[in-house]
Amino acid sequence: MVDVHNGTTRGIQGKKAKCVYNYKATMTDELNIKIDDIIVLTQCSEDETWLEGTLNGLTGWFPSNYVQILDEQQDVKRHENEDEILRNKYINELKQLEESFLDEMCKFIKIAIQPLKQNQIFSDLFVQNLICSLNDLIKFHQIFNQNLKEIIENSKIGNYLISVAPQFKKVYESYAKNNPKFTIEINNKKEELSKFFESTLAKMSSPLLPTTSTITVAIYFTKFLAAPFKQLEIYVKVLKEIQRYTQDFHVDRGDVQRSIEFYSELTNNVLEIRKMREYELDLMSSKINHIEEDLFKNGESIYLSQAVIINENGEIKDRILILFPNNLIILSPTNTPNEFDFEYKIQFKNQSNSIVAQLRKVTNIETVKSSYGSNISSSNFINKYCFELIDVTIHSRLGSIQNGKFLIICSSMYDLKNWIDSITNIISRIQFKLNNLKKKISCTSPISTQVSSNGSKTKIKKIFCMRPHAPLIPHFQLPNDAPIVNNNLDSSSTQKRFMYKKPKSSDIGKYHGADDDLKLLNVIDSLSKTKIRNASNVIQSVELNTSQQDKPSPMNNSLNTAKQSDQLNETMTNTLTQNERSLYKFINRLTEEKNCVETNLNSANNELNDLKKSNKELKTIVKSMQKQLENEKQTRKKLENFIKKHLKQSSQNQSEPNGFLANLDHESSI
């Protein structure tokens, strides 16, 4: 999310612009604008094709030809108003927080980490890795702190934080992977650490370590090892306050906004990496049943998390997924603490047909309900966190091997993104190896080589496919309402717009016949070359025989020519080589497949006609049932009216029961 636009004010800072065309942002640092929106401009790009401005509290870039700059301008005088004073106050506070963080971390290394070299509590390798990891972090923050002072004087704190964003990401992700290992090892040796600090450091008057009890030492180390993560959260809080007091026309407003987004996302990602690494270390020290090999003997895992798995039988299970470079391991928790059961090992290749597995993101879980059972629709799953693995080889703990598919539901968008990226990289690597293997096999196949007359093999030149491949999808497309700036047109003429037609999803990947064409052309080319070569050899031998003869007679000439023609015909008929036979076999196979498809189509049509007939019969039955229902409703209404009538009469004739009975007998007789 690093800002790709290099901006400059060029006298437009504080001016206002009116939007004349709708623009939808395609990047995270761009701004959505609509017609008649009034935007306060902050800066423009070097070539003046992009502008940055603020609208409704959001700042971003947009094309300059989508707006019209107005004469109206906001007051941009550089006087020390209240907002500017508060902004500078929080910028200075950020500098002070950075200096105090560096000071505390340096004291921590000097007082607590460096003395660990003098004892045998931890291994030398552990202490060396701990010191190197903390030194890399502190060196980066020292450079960051030195450059921060110059950036503050220029009042472009957001621009500088965006420029160092990639370095922050690299350093903190590396530290987050190592941090859980350090913390767990120190907690395991906290009693030895407390004794060591009692004997060596109790005499030192350090405010960082007031006592040397076991609990205090463990908290002390855990606190300072987690301090860098808290520092990231401090950056986000201070940047939000800086943005609050940054005016809409300020040149640094957009970069401050983007810095908040980046460092918030970085904080969440780093904490997720740390959590995943803690979980992995917990698994490494736990007992795993029903598996003979050590899962972590090939190194660290690529990714690990908990997820919900749905198999083809519709069984929904909460499992632990561990991704390694060559396979995916699925574990299930048990009732015993620190103990897990091995469930499956999934390989990303179908062993029966050597097809690489496919990964498909599922945006609507209703689309896969037919494959995994109808009970998944009733569960409370988030559809946008699902993906499907197809054509994988499943090794169960019972020893069975089968091909199948899984539906995996992640707990967050961060999990989903990491799983899809990691598995896609593995599938691409496997596909690349298979393609190289196919190329090696095709180079040694009989179609790609040809035996010459002297017995040596000569390679045939490849022929390009006669039919063209499908066009590639463009990397980006301009929106339909993008205007074309034409200086030759009059002001009264309407501006044309780009009208790019987006490719249909059904047309993508439709063409698959290029490989078949290439095989056919190779066969035909080798066949024609063989015939031409044999014919030329016969002609050369005939010419050689005729040149050696001295004045032949007319009868001998006629006999020789007849023999030559017979020999040529015989040679041409005997050139039915292996390539021709393979061509005929290929054509016969195509015709058989065509006939099979036609028979299947006819049977499907017959089934469709039968279904139509049964549908008509059902419709007639439904109509008759509806008529019966209507008749029954009418009779029920008549009965209700009859009962109401008698109830009224009974209420009127309560004092005259005999008259009521007489009436009732009279009506019943009628």
N, C-alpha and C positions, 0 to 999 in steps of 0.2 A: 504494500500500500504506500510505497514511497512516492512522493510527488515527482511527476515526470516533467512538469512545466517549470521552466526558469523564468521568473517574472521580473518586470521592471515597471516603475510607475509611469514614466513618459507623460506626465502632466494630466493623467486621467484620474488620479486618486481623489476620491470624494465626489466625482461626477456621478450623475444618474443616467441610466439607460432604460429604454422601453423595449420590451420584447415584441418582435413582429412575427416570429415563427416559434412554434412549440419545439422544445428540445428535451429529449429524455436522456438522462445521464447513462453512460455506458461504463464509466470507471468510478471508483470510490471517491476520487477527488474532484468529481464534476458535479454540476448543479442542475436540477430539474427546473425548467422555466416554461411558462405558458404565455400566450399572447396577452398583451396589456400589463404584464407584470413590470413593476418599477424596481430596478436593481441598483444598489449603491456599489460603485466600482471601487476596487482596491488596487489592482495592478493589471498588466497585460503581458503577453509573451514577447520574446525578442522580435519575432516577425510580425507581431500585432494581429495574428490570426485568431488568438484566443484571449478572452478577458476573464478576470476573476472578480466576483462580486458577492454581495451579501443580500439574501432574500429570506425574510421570516426567521432571522436568527441563524441561518445556515449559510456557509460560505463555500464556494466552489467555482470551477472553471466552466466556460461555455463558449461556443464559437462566436466570433465578433460579428459575422454577417447574419446572425440571428437577431440582433438587437440594433436599435437606433439610439446613439448617444445624444442626450438632451443638453440644452444650454444650462439647465438648472444644476447647481453645485452645492454640496453640503459644506458646512464650515469645517475646514481642516487646519485651522491655526494651531501652532504648536505651543499653546499655553498650558501651564501646569494646572489643568482642571482636576476635579476630584477623581475621575476615572483614571486618569494618567498616573496620579499619585498612588492610588491603590494598586494599579497594575505593576508599577515599579517596586512597590512594597513586597508583593508576592514573588516577583522575580528575584529580589534580594533574599527573600526567605528560602527560595529554592537553593540558592548558592550556599547559604548557611547550613541548610540540612545536608547538602552534599559534603561539605567540609567536616561536619560532625560525624557523618557516617564513615568517612575515610579515617578520621582520627580514632574512632572506636574500633574499627576493623584492624588497623595497624597495631593498636595496643593489645588486642585479642591475640594476634599472631605472636607478638613479642612475649606476652605473659604466659599464654596457655599452649600455643602450638610449638614454638621453638624448643622449649624444654623437653618435649616428648622425644627428641633425638637422643637424649642422655639416658633413657631408661629402656627396658625391654618389655614394656606393657604391650606395645603394638609392634608389628613387623616394620622393618625399614622401608619396605615397598609401600605400605599403607601410609606411613608418615610422609614419605616423599610425594605420593599422589595427593595427599591432603594439602601439603604446602604449595605444590605446583598449581592446584586448582584455585586456591585462595589468592596466590600471587598473580595469576592471570586476571582474576576478577579485579584486584586492587590496582594493577597497572592500567587496566582499561579505565577505571574510575578516576585515576590520577590525571590521565590525558584528557578525559572528559571534563574534569574540574578546571584544568588550566585553560581550555578553550571556552569554557562557559563564561568566563569573565569578559572576554572580548565580545562575545555574542550579546551579552547583556548591555554593553555600552551602545551597541547598534540597535538594541531593542528588537532583535529578531530571534527570540528564544525558540519559537515554534519551528522556524526554518532550520535551525541547527539541530534540534531534536529529530527532525525528519531525516536529515543528512546522515546522522549516526545510527539510525534505526537498524540497518542490517548488521552492524557490529554488535549492538545490544542483543539482537536476536541470537546471533551465533554464540556469544559469551554466556548468556543466561541459559540457553537450552543445554549447553555443555555442562554447566554447573548443576542444573536441575537433575541431570542423569547421574551425577556422582554424589550429590548431597545425601540421598537415602542410605547409601552404603556407609558413608562416614558416620551418620547419626546412629545407625543400628550398631556398628562396631563400638562406638563410644559408649552407648547405653549398656552393651554387654560387659564392658570393662569399667563400669562406673565406680565399683568398690576399690579397685586397684588405683584408679585415678584419684579418688579422694585421699587415699593413704599417701600417694606421691605428692599431692599438693600440701598435705599437712606437714610433711618433712622438709620440703624445699621452698614452698612459696608462702608459708604462713607468716614468715618474717617480713614479706613485702607488703607495704601499705598500698593496696590497690583497691579503688572503689568498685572495680568491676567484679572482684571476687571477695566479698566481705567475710564469708565463712567457707569452710572446706568440708561440709557434710556431704554425704553421698548424693542426696537429692539435689542440693544446691549446685554441685559440680555438673550433674547431668543436665539440669535446667540451664546452667551457664553456657555449656557447649551448644546445646540445642538452640538457644536463643540467638547466639552469634552466627551459627551456621545457617539459620533461617533469616538473618537480617537482610541479605540482598533481595529476597522476595518482598519483604515489607517496604524496601526502598522503592521498588517499582510501583507499589500502591500509593506511596507518597507522591511520586511524580504525577500520577493521574489526578490526585486530589488538588495539588497546587496548580496544575495546568487548567483545571476547571475554574478555579478562582481567577486565574489570569484571563481566561476567555470571557468571564463574566464582566470584567472591567476593560475589555478591549473593544474599542468603538467599531461600528460596522464598516467604516472606510479604512481602517488600519491595514497596512500592507501585510502584517504578520497574522491577521485573524484566521485566514484559511489554513495556514500551516499549524497554528495552535489547535484548531479543530481536528485536523488530521492526526496530530500528535496524540491527542486524547484517545482517538479511536485505535491507533496502533498500540499504544502502551497498555490500554485496557485489554485488548486482545492478547498481547504478549504475556501479561500477568496471568490470564486464565490458562493459556497454553502451557506456560512454565509450570503452573501448579498441577495441571493434568499430567505432564511428563513426570513430575516428581511422584505423584500418586501411583502412576503406572509402574514406575521403577520400584517403589516400595512393595507393591503387590507382587512383582516379579521376584524380588529377593525373599519375600515371604514364601512363595511357592518353591524356590530353590532349597529352602531349609525345611520344607514339609515332606511328608511321606505321600507317595503317589502309588496307589494300588493298581494291579493288573497290567503292569508294564515292566519290561525287563531292562530296556536301555535307559540311559540317563538323558533326560530331555535337553539339558543345558550343556552337553558335552561339545556341541558344535559352536558354542559362543552364546552371546546375548541374543535375546529375542528382538524381533523388529517392532512388534506392537503387541499389546496385551490389554484386555479389558473384559468386563462382564457383558453378556448380551443374551437375548432371548433367541432360541433356535427353534424353527418349525421344520420337521422333516416331511417327506412325501405322504406319510400316513396321517398327518395332521396333528402329531404330538407336539405340544408346546412345552419347552423346557428352558429353565434358566441355567446357563452354563458359563464356563470360563474359557475364553478363546486366547490361544498363544500362537502368534505367527512367527515362524522361522523362515530362513531363506528358501527352503525347499518344500515345506508342508505347513499345514495348520493343525494344531493339536487342540482337542476339546476335552475339558475336564469337568467333573461334577463334584460339588462339595459334599462332604459326609457329615454325620452327626458328631464325629470325633474332631476336636480342634486340631488344626495343622495337619489335616489328612484329606486327600482328594482321591477320586476314582478316575481312571483313564476311560474315556468313552470312545473317541474316534481319532483317527489320523487321516487327514484329507490331503490328497495330492492333486495338484492343479493340472492334471492331464488324464484323459480317458485312456486306460490301458488297452481296451478292446480294439479301438480304431485309431489310437495315437492322435486324438483331437485335443487341442488345448482347451482348458476350461474357459467359460465365459462368465463375466461379471455384469450384472444388470441392476441399475438403481430402480427401485420401486417407489413411485410417487403416490400410487393409489393402491391400497391393499386389496380392494375389491377385484382388481384385475387378476390376482393370483389365487383367488378363493377357490376356483375350480381345481387347481393343482394341489393345494394344501388343505383342503377341507373347509366346510362352511363355518366351523366353530371359531375361526380366527376373526370373523367380522364382529363377534360379540365382545371380544377383548378390547381393553383400552390401550391400543397401540397407536403410536404417532406415525402416520403414514410416511412422512418425509424423512424418517430415520431408518428406512429399510433398504436392503439390497439382497440380490439373489445370486447364488453360485450354481452354475449349470455345468453338466458334463465333468464332474469331479469323480475321482476314485476314492472310495470310502473304505478304510481298514478299521474294522471294529475290534473290540477287545476279545471277542470270541474267536478271532482269526479269520472271519469271513471277509471277502473282498467283493465289492459290488460298485457299479456306477450309479450315480444318482445326483440329486440336487438338494439344496438347503435354502431356506429363507432366514436371514439374520436380521434382527431388529436391535438397533443400537440405542443407547440411553441418551445421546446428545448428538448435535450436529458436528461437534468436534470429533467425536468417535467415528461417525459415519465418514467424514472426509478422510481421516487417517486410514481407516480400513480400506476404503476404495483406492486411495493413492498407493498404499503399500501392496495390496494384492494386484493392482494393475501393473505395477513395476515387475512383479514376479512373473505374471502371465506373459508380459512382453518379452522378458528374458528367455522364457521357455519357448515361445514362438520363434524367437530369433535363432535359437539353437536348432529347432526343427527345420526351419527354412534352409539353414546352412547344410544340414544333413541331406535334405532333398536335393540341393544343388550338387552335392558330391555324388549322390546316387545317379542323378540324371546325366552327369558327365561320363559315367562308366556304362550307361545303358546302350543297347545295340542300335537305337535310333540315332544317337548322337555320334556314332563312329561308323566307319565304312572300311571294308577290306579292299585294298587295291589289287591290281593284277599281280604285283610282285610279292603279295602276302603281307605287306605292312599296313597298319591302320592309319587312316587319315581322318582328321576331325572335320566335320561338316560345318559350314558357317550357319549361324542362326538366322532365321528369317523372321522379320517382324510381323506381328499380327495384322491381318488384312483389315479387321474391324477395329475401330478406335476404341480406347477405354472410355469409361464414363468420365465426364469432366470433374475436376476436383472442386470441393466446396470452398468458396472464398473465406479467408480468415476473418474478414469483417465486411459489413454492408452498411452503406449510408442509409439513414432513415428516409422514409418516403417523402417527408416534408422538408428535405434539405434543399435550400435554394441554390441556384447557379448564378454566380455574379458575372454578368456580361456587360462590359463597359460600352459596347457598340450599340446596345438597345437604348431606346428613348426612355425617359422617366415614366411616360404614360403606358408603356408596353408592360404586359404582365411577365413576371419572371418565371421561367420554366423550373421544373424540379426534377431531381433524380427519381426515377421510378424503377427501382431494382425489384425484380421478381424473385421471391425467395423460393428455393428448391423444395419440392414436396418431400415429405419423409418417406413416402412410398417409392419414390424414384431413386433414392439413395441405395446403392448396393444392389441394383437390379441386374447388372450385367455380370455374368460369371463365365462367359464362353471364350475368353482370350486364351486360356491354357489349352483348351481343346483345339482351337484353331492352330495354335503353335505346333501341337503334336501332328495334326493332319498335314500341315505345310512341310514339316521336317520329313515325314514319310514320302510325300509326293516329290519333294526336291531330291531326296536320295535315290528314289526310283528312277526319276528322269535322268539324273547324272549317270547312273549305272547303265541304262540303255544307251545313252549317247557314247559313253566310253567304250562299251562293247562293240557298238556299230562302227566307231572310228577305228578300233583295232582290226576288225574284219576288212574294212576298206583299205587300210594300210597294207595288210598281208596280201590282198588281191593285187594292189598296185605293184608290190614288190615282185610277185610272181610274174606279172605281165612284163615288167621291165627286164627280167632275166632271160626271157625267151627271145630267140633270134628269128625274125621274120616268120611268124606263125602263119599257117594256112587259114583260109576263111572258115573251113570246117572246124579246125581246132579253136579258132576264135569263138565260134558259136557255142562249142561245147564248154569252153572255159567260162564264158559269160553265164551260161545256164548253171554250171556248178557254183559259180560265185553267188548267183541270186539264191540258189537253194541253201547255200551255206549261210548267207545273210539272214534268210527267213528262219532257218533253224536256230540261229543264234538269238534272234529276237524273241522267238517263242520260248526259249529256255531261260529267259531272264526273269522268270517268276521267282523272285527272291523272298527272303524272310520279310522284307519291308512290305511287299505287296500282300502277303498273307495276313500280316498284322493289320493292314489297312482294311482288307475284306472283313476280318473278324470284328474290327471296330465298327464298321458300317452295319454288320449283322446285329451286333449288340444294341446299336442305336435303334434299329427297326423293332427289335424285340421289346425294348423299353417303351417305345412308342405304342406298340400294340397293347402292352400291359396297362399303360395309362388310359388308353381308350376303353378297355374293358372295365377298369375301375370307374371311369366316368359314366359309362352306361349303367353300371350297377347303382351308382349314386343317384342317377336320374330316376331309375325305377323306384328306389327307396323314397325319393322326394315325391313322386307321384302318389305312392301309397300313403304317405303322410298327409298329402293334400286331401285325399279321399276321406281318410279318417277324421280330418279336421272338419270337413263338411258334415259328416255324420254327427259329430259332436255338436256342431252349431244347431242342427235341427233338433237334437235332443234337448239342448238348452232352451230353445224357443218353446218347445212343448211344455217344459217344466215351468217356464215363466208364465205361460197361459194358465196352467193349473194353479200357480201361486196367486195370480190375480183373481181367479174364481173363488179361491179359498178366502182371500181378503174380503170379497164382496159378501160372501155368506157370513163371515165373522161380523161385519158391520150390521147386517140385517139382524143377527142374533143380539147384538148389543142394543140396537134400537128397540127390539121387542122387550128386552129385560128392563130397559129404562122406562118404557111405557107402563109396564106392570108395576114397577116400583112407585111411580107417581100415583097410580090408581090405588095402590095399597095404602099410601100415606093419606090420601083423601078419605078413604073409607075405613079408617081404623075403628071408628065407632060403629060401623055397620058391617060386621063380618059376613052376615048372611048375604047381603047385597053383593059383596065382593066375590063370594064364592059363586053366586049365580052368574055374575058377569063372566068369571073365569070359565065356567062350564059352557056358557054361550059362545065365547070366543074359541074354545077348543073344539066345539062341535062344528063351527064354521071352518 
